[in-house]
């Protein structure tokens, strides 16, 4: 018996877009199933149905791919760029046979760990605010960071978009006041940079070294690798 999908999930697993965007396409009457326009995102379909979008027959991805990329600086966390700038897709497309997408974002100048996959369910769960996924960064500042500001960040500050809980913060080395390590589970836009910029510091470098149990060990900057079966099981355990 063929597996049954909700229509928006079927579209998302076919690599067209996210599940939310897929629901919008369905509601807008952009999708046909077996020759009929369907406007209900929860409409059930299987691989035996003929689902068409913009003249193309869609088929969901059966096999999932999980890649870990150590993103270098000046690379966009997108799959394409209309200005021709380098993207993470440029860095991994020769390693995958299916369309994949980054989980979450690192801004252009932030380096470090980025998970890339076509497992939409896992990506959505990892990115959801309730997931409490820990992310660790090392941030290098232009100015030395005071212990008083470290304490204030640890105690919890409030930015324009609300309170900022921090799981751990401290100097990487006691004698080096320019480099700080910080663990957060919130995923708000540019949150680590904004924490330190709120104290007047200038960020020189920001590197993500840990994400949901994954580390950069043995993965040089600019390189990627497939996750092991154990790592995939660990990620699914997190969510």
Secondary structure, DSSP 8 states (H G I E B T S, - for coil): ---EEEHHHHHHHTTSS-HHHHHHHHHTT-EEETTEE---TT-EEETTS-EEETTEE-----S--EEEEEE-TT-BSSS--TT---BHHHHHGGG-SS--EESS---TT-EEEEEEES-HHHHHHHHSGGG---EEEEEEESS---HHHHHHHHH-EEETTEEE--SEEEEEETTEEEEEEEEE----TTHHHHHHHTTT--EEEEEEEEETTEE-TT--TT-EEE--HHHHHHHHHH-
